[in-house]
Amino acid sequence: MSRDLVEYIAKSLVDTPEAVSVAEAEGERSTVLELRVAEGDIGKVIGKYGRIAKAIRTVLSASKSRSGARYSLEILE
């Protein structure tokens, strides 16, 4: 569910939504969601001073409280 949430938010922000992909990597304590977007859209996902990325992480942490799982978000180029 969290993977779909991050993908939906990212596709809403970028110019080329078909280039958005989210992969899950299991860690010891949490699941890492790796977000990849087109090279020209990376700034739109990060935002000025990282505000959009922080907001996505906040929504992700709010969704974890329902399921009990821990997620972290990495934005990859």
C-alpha positions in Angstrom: 0.0 0.0 0.0 2.8 2.5 0.9 4.5 1.7 -2.4 1.4 2.6 -4.3 0.9 5.8 -2.3 4.4 7.0 -3.1 4.0 6.1 -6.7 0.7 8.0 -7.0 2.1 11.1 -5.3 5.2 11.1 -7.5 3.2 10.6 -10.7 1.0 13.6 -9.8 4.1 15.8 -9.4 6.2 15.1 -12.5 5.9 15.8 -16.2 6.6 12.3 -17.4 4.7 10.0 -15.1 5.5 6.9 -17.2 9.2 7.2 -16.0 8.2 6.9 -12.3 9.1 3.6 -10.6 9.2 2.6 -7.0 11.1 -0.4 -5.8 11.0 -2.0 -2.3 14.2 -3.2 -0.6 13.8 -5.0 2.7 16.1 -3.9 5.5 16.7 -5.3 9.0 14.4 -2.8 10.7 12.4 -1.2 7.9 11.5 -1.3 4.3 13.2 1.2 2.0 11.2 2.5 -0.9 13.5 3.6 -3.8 11.8 6.2 -6.0 13.2 6.8 -9.5 12.0 9.6 -11.8 13.1 11.1 -15.1 16.3 13.2 -14.8 14.4 16.4 -15.6 11.7 15.7 -12.9 14.0 15.1 -9.9 13.7 18.7 -8.8 10.0 18.5 -8.8 10.0 15.5 -6.5 12.6 17.0 -4.1 11.2 20.5 -4.1 12.8 23.7 -2.9 14.9 23.0 0.2 13.6 19.4 0.1 10.1 20.4 1.3 8.2 18.1 -1.1 10.4 15.1 -0.3 9.9 15.9 3.4 6.1 16.0 2.9 6.1 12.7 1.1 8.1 11.2 4.0 5.6 12.6 6.5 2.7 11.0 4.6 4.6 7.8 4.5 5.3 7.9 8.3 1.6 8.6 8.9 0.6 5.6 6.8 3.0 3.4 8.9 1.1 4.1 12.1 -1.9 2.1 10.7 0.0 -0.9 9.6 2.8 -0.9 12.1 5.5 -1.3 9.5 8.4 1.2 9.1 9.2 2.7 5.8 11.9 5.1 4.6 12.1 6.9 1.2 15.2 7.3 -1.0 15.0 9.3 -4.1 17.5 8.0 -6.7 18.7 9.5 -9.9 
